[in-house]
Amino acid sequence: MRTRAAAALLGVVFGVVLSWSGMSSPDVIRDALLFHDSYLFLFFASAVGTSFAGLWLLRRRAPRAVLTGERVAWATVRPERRHVTGSVLFGIGWGVANACPGPIATQLGQGIAWSIPLAIGVVAGVKLHLRRADAPAHVAVVEEPSEVGHLPVPAPAPA
């Protein structure tokens, strides 16, 4: 319960910061994407800098989580094709909608009507991703030698 309350509080703080910074405004996002205003990019750069410093400190000190006491650790992975594909899809959606998922949530909280179809699109995208992740992988035909003549025979498909 304590963890959920902390997560809710952090979510509210994040939403307030997004609203306060103007990042829930399609005009601010559009001006940045058209390179008319550098505000959004400077905001991102400050977030990346803060994250870099914070993560560097976390790696050096190897602390425990405040609420759960678990060791804070992570593994760095090399970028894969799915990361590039996801970032391209995210960028296209961001450019078309002038919003990403965080600001859409703040727009919903502010009662802004145009965020409803955007939120429906986000939910549909997440459901599509989850359905695709749960689907069985494509099975490649594995050839095994047959007992007669040692010719390759396709392996039976799993049930």
C-alpha positions as CSV (number, residue, x, y, z in Angstrom):
1,M,0.0,0.0,0.0
2,R,2.8,2.4,0.9
3,T,4.5,1.7,-2.5
4,R,1.3,2.5,-4.4
5,A,0.7,5.7,-2.4
6,A,4.3,6.8,-3.2
7,A,3.8,5.9,-6.9
8,A,0.5,7.9,-7.0
9,L,2.2,10.9,-5.3
10,L,5.1,10.8,-7.8
11,G,2.6,10.6,-10.7
12,V,0.8,13.7,-9.4
13,V,4.1,15.6,-9.0
14,F,5.1,14.5,-12.6
15,G,1.8,15.6,-14.0
16,V,2.0,19.0,-12.2
17,V,5.6,19.5,-13.6
18,L,4.4,18.6,-17.1
19,S,1.5,21.0,-16.9
20,W,3.6,23.8,-15.3
21,S,6.4,23.4,-17.9
22,G,4.0,23.7,-20.8
23,M,4.7,20.2,-22.1
24,S,1.0,19.4,-22.1
25,S,0.4,22.2,-24.6
26,P,0.3,21.1,-28.3
27,D,1.5,24.6,-29.2
28,V,4.7,24.2,-27.2
29,I,5.3,20.8,-28.7
30,R,4.5,21.9,-32.3
31,D,6.8,24.9,-32.0
32,A,9.6,22.7,-30.8
33,L,9.1,20.0,-33.5
34,L,9.1,22.8,-36.2
35,F,12.3,24.2,-34.6
36,H,10.5,27.5,-33.9
37,D,11.3,27.4,-30.2
38,S,14.2,25.7,-28.3
39,Y,12.3,25.7,-24.9
40,L,11.3,22.0,-25.1
41,F,14.8,20.9,-26.2
42,L,16.4,22.8,-23.4
43,F,13.9,21.3,-21.0
44,F,14.8,17.8,-22.3
45,A,18.6,18.6,-22.1
46,S,18.2,19.6,-18.4
47,A,16.3,16.3,-17.8
48,V,18.9,14.2,-19.5
49,G,21.7,16.0,-17.6
50,T,19.9,15.5,-14.2
51,S,19.3,11.9,-15.0
52,F,22.9,11.3,-16.1
53,A,24.2,12.8,-12.8
54,G,21.6,10.9,-10.7
55,L,22.3,7.6,-12.4
56,W,26.1,8.1,-12.1
57,L,25.6,8.7,-8.3
58,L,23.4,5.6,-8.0
59,R,26.0,3.4,-9.7
60,R,28.7,4.7,-7.4
61,R,26.8,4.3,-4.1
62,A,24.7,1.2,-4.9
63,P,21.9,2.3,-2.5
64,R,18.7,0.4,-1.5
65,A,15.2,1.5,-2.4
66,V,13.6,3.8,0.2
67,L,10.3,1.9,0.3
68,T,11.2,-1.7,-0.3
69,G,14.8,-1.9,0.8
70,E,15.8,-3.7,-2.4
71,R,19.2,-3.0,-4.0
72,V,18.9,-0.5,-6.8
73,A,20.6,-2.0,-9.8
74,W,20.1,-2.3,-13.6
75,A,21.8,-3.8,-16.6
76,T,22.8,-1.9,-19.7
77,V,21.7,-3.5,-22.9
78,R,22.8,-2.8,-26.5
79,P,20.2,-1.1,-28.7
80,E,18.2,-3.6,-30.8
81,R,16.0,-3.3,-33.8
82,R,12.9,-3.2,-31.6
83,H,14.3,-0.1,-29.8
84,V,14.8,1.7,-33.1
85,T,11.4,0.7,-34.4
86,G,9.7,1.7,-31.2
87,S,11.4,5.1,-31.2
88,V,10.5,5.7,-34.8
89,L,6.8,4.9,-34.1
90,F,6.9,7.0,-30.9
91,G,8.3,10.0,-32.9
92,I,5.7,9.6,-35.6
93,G,2.9,9.5,-33.1
94,W,4.4,12.4,-31.2
95,G,4.7,14.5,-34.4
96,V,1.1,13.7,-35.5
97,A,-0.6,14.1,-32.2
98,N,1.7,16.8,-30.7
99,A,1.7,14.9,-27.5
100,C,3.4,11.9,-25.9
101,P,1.8,9.6,-23.2
102,G,2.7,11.7,-20.2
103,P,1.2,14.9,-21.4
104,I,-1.9,13.1,-22.7
105,A,-2.5,12.0,-19.1
106,T,-2.1,15.6,-17.9
107,Q,-4.5,16.8,-20.6
108,L,-7.0,14.2,-19.4
109,G,-6.6,15.4,-15.9
110,Q,-7.1,19.0,-17.0
111,G,-10.3,18.0,-18.8
112,I,-9.0,18.8,-22.3
113,A,-11.3,17.1,-24.8
114,W,-8.8,16.4,-27.6
115,S,-6.8,14.1,-25.3
116,I,-9.6,11.5,-25.3
117,P,-8.9,10.1,-28.8
118,L,-5.2,10.3,-28.1
119,A,-5.6,8.3,-24.9
120,I,-7.7,5.8,-26.8
121,G,-4.9,5.5,-29.3
122,V,-2.3,5.0,-26.5
123,V,-4.4,2.2,-24.9
124,A,-5.0,0.6,-28.2
125,G,-1.3,0.6,-29.0
126,V,-0.4,-0.9,-25.6
127,K,-3.0,-3.6,-26.0
128,L,-1.7,-4.4,-29.5
129,H,1.8,-4.6,-28.2
130,L,0.8,-6.9,-25.3
131,R,-1.3,-9.1,-27.7
132,R,1.7,-9.3,-30.0
133,A,4.1,-10.1,-27.1
134,D,1.8,-12.9,-25.9
135,A,1.4,-14.4,-29.4
136,P,3.4,-17.5,-30.1
137,A,6.6,-16.8,-32.1
138,H,6.8,-17.9,-35.7
139,V,8.1,-21.5,-35.7
140,A,10.8,-22.2,-38.2
141,V,10.8,-25.5,-39.9
142,V,13.6,-27.6,-38.5
143,E,14.7,-30.5,-40.6
144,E,15.6,-33.8,-39.0
145,P,17.0,-36.8,-40.9
146,S,14.4,-39.5,-41.6
147,E,15.1,-43.1,-40.8
148,V,14.6,-44.1,-44.5
149,G,17.3,-42.8,-46.8
150,H,18.4,-40.1,-44.3
151,L,16.4,-37.5,-46.2
152,P,15.4,-34.4,-44.3
153,V,11.8,-34.4,-43.1
154,P,10.1,-31.3,-41.6
155,A,9.7,-31.4,-37.9
156,P,6.1,-31.6,-36.6
157,A,4.6,-28.3,-35.6
158,P,4.1,-27.8,-31.9
159,A,0.5,-28.2,-30.7
